[in-house]
Amino acid sequence: MSIRLALPRRLRCRSNIQRNLNMDINLARTFLAAAESGSFIAAAERMHVSQTAISARIRTLEQQLGRRLFARSKAGTRLTLAGEHFIRHATNMVQIWERARQQAALPPGREDGISVGGELSLWNPLLADWLIWMRRHCPKIALRAEVGQPTHLLDQVKDGALDIALLYNPPQRPGLVTELLVEEKLIMITSDPGQGMYPDQYIYVDWGPNFAANHQAAFPELNSPPIYMSLGPLALTYLLTVGGAGYFRIGAAKPLLEAGLVHRVSDAPEFSHSAYAVYAAQRDNRTMERAVAGLRIAAAVPERSGQGHAIAARPQLSQANSCVKPDARVGT
């Protein structure tokens, strides 16, 4: 025997509205994934569903709009004129939905929230200093921070799941603002007092695809380095302890060079490695303004060495553009 529970009409209506909203948002997400990748197959991989599901969602969306959004061919898919016009609206729809969902889940005592994601090498000191600045000067703003891969972080900003992404040399994407925070350079340093670089002691630090391409062009003989690391501070600790040579951010290397702990390989080229804040062009309110202002302030503070860096004790972070009055006292 089966039992069927009948929900009150009001609750049934609310449930239907929620289900329809989620469905429409999923359709918009699917459209954006297919538009950006140019392939239903790639969109299916990105969204972890079947290609059949992607095709069905796009057909449903096209039926609702009464327009063809994609032109299909054996070579893949491309946007129609209607599809190009719909991108901005789909992006706004997804971002507004995510923003509303996050606002509804704000913890008690918080007036607003902001979420920031960064590449692994940007957490120290930029992301950490920003979090501390926000806690001191914007105590009523809920904070969420995460570390991830650049492509995933960009996708989250595009979808509205993240407000800001901190990235090295990010690609341009429609609807997103890319603001330079730190003009950084990568230089080759060595533990050898004779300023030598020996291939069997070379440490390759993964500074991203742009660095990889430039490095390959400059050093084809180092295509298979004996030591590979994906985190700059870890590689720097290794170099200082064991010895060797590798590329590091000039801000982290400078105090070590001045102390004579490492030496610059003078004939090695420099590579650009600037950090950017990426955020949605449509997101324009006081919380976002303060968050971006805090990032600018944190980025402007002269960097100390990553070795023994006491992030929490950086009182020189300015109160300019603070969310609280200068005479307020916020505990840490």
PESULDA-V370272 format. One record per residue. N is the residue number from 0. RES is the residue in three letters. PHI is phi in whole degrees, -180 to 180 (999 if undefined). Layout:
N,RES,PHI  N,RES,PHI
This chain:
0,MET,999  1,SER,-107  2,ILE,-116  3,ARG,-112  4,LEU,-93  5,ALA,-98  6,LEU,-78  7,PRO,-55  8,ARG,-57  9,ARG,-61  10,LEU,-71  11,ARG,-64  12,CYS,-63  13,ARG,-63  14,SER,-63  15,ASN,-66  16,ILE,-62  17,GLN,-62  18,ARG,-64  19,ASN,-67  20,LEU,-62  21,ASN,-60  22,MET,-63  23,ASP,-64  24,ILE,-65  25,ASN,-63  26,LEU,-63  27,ALA,-66  28,ARG,-61  29,THR,-62  30,PHE,-58  31,LEU,-65  32,ALA,-64  33,ALA,-70  34,ALA,-65  35,GLU,-74  36,SER,-84  37,GLY,72  38,SER,-157  39,PHE,-68  40,ILE,-65  41,ALA,-65  42,ALA,-64  43,ALA,-64  44,GLU,-65  45,ARG,-67  46,MET,-97  47,HIS,60  48,VAL,-134  49,SER,-80  50,GLN,-64  51,THR,-61  52,ALA,-65  53,ILE,-62  54,SER,-62  55,ALA,-66  56,ARG,-66  57,ILE,-65  58,ARG,-62  59,THR,-61  60,LEU,-64  61,GLU,-64  62,GLN,-66  63,GLN,-66  64,LEU,-86  65,GLY,71  66,ARG,-143  67,ARG,-79  68,LEU,-97  69,PHE,-129  70,ALA,-101  71,ARG,-92  72,SER,-155  73,LYS,-65  74,ALA,-78  75,GLY,135  76,THR,-130  77,ARG,-141  78,LEU,-72  79,THR,-80  80,LEU,-62  81,ALA,-64  82,GLY,-65  83,GLU,-64  84,HIS,-69  85,PHE,-82  86,ILE,-56  87,ARG,-61  88,HIS,-70  89,ALA,-65  90,THR,-63  91,ASN,-60  92,MET,-61  93,VAL,-67  94,GLN,-67  95,ILE,-65  96,TRP,-63  97,GLU,-64  98,ARG,-64  99,ALA,-65  100,ARG,-64  101,GLN,-68  102,GLN,-64  103,ALA,-67  104,ALA,-103  105,LEU,-61  106,PRO,-70  107,PRO,-58  108,GLY,85  109,ARG,-110  110,GLU,-87  111,ASP,-159  112,GLY,-142  113,ILE,-144  114,SER,-125  115,VAL,-134  116,GLY,-123  117,GLY,-143  118,GLU,-63  119,LEU,-55  120,SER,-75  121,LEU,-98  122,TRP,-71  123,ASN,-124  124,PRO,-105  125,LEU,-61  126,LEU,-66  127,ALA,-65  128,ASP,-66  129,TRP,-64  130,LEU,-61  131,ILE,-68  132,TRP,-61  133,MET,-65  134,ARG,-65  135,ARG,-77  136,HIS,-112  137,CYS,-134  138,PRO,-67  139,LYS,-95  140,ILE,-102  141,ALA,-72  142,LEU,-117  143,ARG,-137  144,ALA,-130  145,GLU,-148  146,VAL,-117  147,GLY,-162  148,GLN,-78  149,PRO,-54  150,THR,-63  151,HIS,-65  152,LEU,-65  153,LEU,-63  154,ASP,-61  155,GLN,-67  156,VAL,-66  157,LYS,-61  158,ASP,-83  159,GLY,90  160,ALA,-73  161,LEU,-124  162,ASP,-83  163,ILE,-139  164,ALA,-120  165,LEU,-104  166,LEU,-138  167,TYR,-91  168,ASN,45  169,PRO,-74  170,PRO,-73  171,GLN,-76  172,ARG,-133  173,PRO,-59  174,GLY,84  175,LEU,-117  176,VAL,-93  177,THR,-117  178,GLU,-113  179,LEU,-69  180,LEU,-108  181,VAL,-137  182,GLU,-87  183,GLU,-114  184,LYS,-128  185,LEU,-106  186,ILE,-126  187,MET,-90  188,ILE,-121  189,THR,-142  190,SER,-86  191,ASP,-79  192,PRO,-59  193,GLY,-84  194,GLN,62  195,GLY,-92  196,MET,-125  197,TYR,-107  198,PRO,-54  199,ASP,-75  200,GLN,-119  201,TYR,-76  202,ILE,-110  203,TYR,-91  204,VAL,-103  205,ASP,-80  206,TRP,-100  207,GLY,107  208,PRO,-66  209,ASN,-64  210,PHE,-64  211,ALA,-60  212,ALA,-67  213,ASN,-66  214,HIS,-66  215,GLN,-62  216,ALA,-68  217,ALA,-83  218,PHE,-132  219,PRO,-61  220,GLU,-73  221,LEU,-104  222,ASN,-66  223,SER,-125  224,PRO,-68  225,PRO,-71  226,ILE,-133  227,TYR,-127  228,MET,-139  229,SER,-102  230,LEU,-130  231,GLY,-57  232,PRO,-59  233,LEU,-65  234,ALA,-64  235,LEU,-67  236,THR,-61  237,TYR,-62  238,LEU,-61  239,LEU,-67  240,THR,-91  241,VAL,-101  242,GLY,104  243,GLY,132  244,ALA,-146  245,GLY,179  246,TYR,-93  247,PHE,-141  248,ARG,-65  249,ILE,-64  250,GLY,-65  251,ALA,-80  252,ALA,-81  253,LYS,-55  254,PRO,-64  255,LEU,-73  256,LEU,-66  257,GLU,-65  258,ALA,-84  259,GLY,78  260,LEU,-78  261,VAL,-137  262,HIS,-137  263,ARG,-86  264,VAL,-81  265,SER,-65  266,ASP,-92  267,ALA,-86  268,PRO,-70  269,GLU,-92  270,PHE,-128  271,SER,-72  272,HIS,-152  273,SER,-87  274,ALA,-103  275,TYR,-129  276,ALA,-104  277,VAL,-118  278,TYR,-150  279,ALA,-70  280,ALA,-67  281,GLN,-80  282,ARG,-80  283,ASP,-141  284,ASN,-150  285,ARG,-63  286,THR,-62  287,MET,-64  288,GLU,-59  289,ARG,-69  290,ALA,-64  291,VAL,-68  292,ALA,-61  293,GLY,-64  294,LEU,-66  295,ARG,-63  296,ILE,-67  297,ALA,-63  298,ALA,-71  299,ALA,-82  300,VAL,-72  301,PRO,-56  302,GLU,-81  303,ARG,-98  304,SER,-63  305,GLY,-69  306,GLN,-82  307,GLY,68  308,HIS,-78  309,ALA,-88  310,ILE,-60  311,ALA,-67  312,ALA,-109  313,ARG,-122  314,PRO,-68  315,GLN,-76  316,LEU,-62  317,SER,-69  318,GLN,-93  319,ALA,-59  320,ASN,62  321,SER,-68  322,CYS,-87  323,VAL,-125  324,LYS,-68  325,PRO,-57  326,ASP,-88  327,ALA,-71  328,ARG,-117  329,VAL,-115  330,GLY,-72  331,THR,-112
